[in-house]
Amino acid sequence: EVQLVQSGGGLVQAGGSLRLSCAASGFTSDDYAIGWFRQVPGKEREGVSCISSNADSTYNADSVKDRFTTSTDNAKNTVYLQMNSLKPEDTAVYYCGAKRGISSSENPDNYEIWGQGTQVTVSS
């Protein structure tokens, strides 16, 4: 079965850090670009950070630049989102998505496979 399984997330105080994991099964993650997205109720899914399938290129939204980093561990078929200096406005459900091909995209419509989502809550 082709799927992405997420772990991590939870409750953290402002200024703290969390790391999200996105493990691919049923396919090889290095054939797919991976994106991290977040969504709050009533709003569209927002692209946060993504990485190309060869890990040569990364994208971070302006709202998370210099705070969030996406990295890969091909041996574990896993992609990570390291989130530092968290702010209350980072509170959302976070999803990872997989897009076939080299290039990543901040548009969620371009992604084919999705993780189950994980809640991140940042208290002030």
C-alpha positions in Angstrom: 0.0 0.0 0.0 1.3 3.4 -1.0 1.1 5.8 2.0 2.8 8.5 4.0 2.7 8.1 7.8 3.3 11.1 9.9 4.6 11.4 13.5 5.6 14.2 15.8 3.6 17.3 16.6 1.9 18.2 19.8 1.8 21.1 22.2 4.7 23.5 22.7 5.3 26.9 24.1 6.1 29.9 21.9 9.8 29.9 21.1 10.1 26.1 21.3 10.9 23.5 18.7 9.2 20.4 17.2 10.2 17.9 14.6 7.6 16.3 12.3 8.4 13.0 10.4 6.9 11.7 7.2 7.7 8.1 6.4 7.0 6.8 3.0 5.9 3.2 2.4 5.0 1.3 -0.8 7.2 3.7 -2.8 10.6 5.2 -2.8 10.6 8.8 -1.5 13.6 9.7 -3.7 11.3 9.4 -6.8 9.0 12.0 -5.3 9.2 15.6 -4.2 7.9 16.1 -0.7 6.0 19.1 0.6 4.8 20.2 4.0 1.5 22.0 4.3 -0.6 23.3 7.1 -4.3 24.1 7.5 -6.4 25.9 10.0 -10.2 25.6 10.1 -11.9 27.7 7.4 -8.7 28.3 5.5 -7.1 26.6 2.5 -4.1 24.3 2.9 -0.9 26.4 2.8 2.4 25.4 1.5 5.1 25.7 4.2 8.2 23.9 3.1 9.1 21.4 0.4 12.1 19.6 -1.0 12.9 18.2 -4.5 13.2 14.5 -4.9 17.0 14.7 -5.3 17.2 17.1 -2.2 19.0 19.7 -4.3 16.3 22.3 -4.0 14.2 23.4 -1.0 11.4 26.0 -0.6 10.3 27.7 2.5 7.4 30.1 2.8 8.2 33.6 3.9 6.3 33.0 7.1 8.6 30.2 8.2 11.9 31.2 6.5 14.9 30.9 8.8 12.8 28.9 11.3 11.7 25.7 9.5 13.9 23.3 7.6 13.0 20.2 5.5 15.5 17.4 5.3 15.5 13.8 4.1 16.9 10.5 5.2 16.8 8.2 2.2 18.0 5.2 4.2 14.8 5.5 6.3 12.6 6.7 3.4 11.6 9.6 5.7 11.4 13.3 5.4 11.6 15.6 8.4 10.3 19.1 9.1 12.3 20.8 11.8 10.4 23.7 13.3 12.2 26.2 15.5 11.2 29.4 17.2 7.6 28.4 17.0 4.9 31.1 17.1 1.2 30.9 18.1 0.4 31.6 14.5 2.1 28.3 13.5 -0.7 26.5 15.2 -2.4 24.2 12.5 -2.8 20.7 11.3 0.4 19.8 9.3 0.3 17.5 6.4 3.1 16.0 4.2 2.4 15.3 0.6 4.3 13.4 -2.2 4.5 14.6 -5.8 6.0 12.4 -8.5 9.0 13.9 -10.2 12.0 16.0 -9.2 10.5 19.4 -8.6 8.5 20.3 -5.6 5.7 22.8 -5.5 3.9 24.9 -2.9 0.6 24.2 -4.5 -1.2 21.3 -2.7 -3.1 20.5 -5.9 0.1 19.1 -7.4 0.5 16.4 -4.8 -0.9 12.9 -5.2 -0.3 11.1 -1.8 -1.0 12.6 1.6 -0.1 11.8 5.2 -2.8 11.6 7.8 -2.1 15.0 9.3 -0.8 15.9 12.7 -1.8 18.7 15.1 0.8 21.4 16.1 -0.3 23.8 18.8 1.8 26.6 20.0 0.8 28.4 23.2 1.7 32.0 23.9 
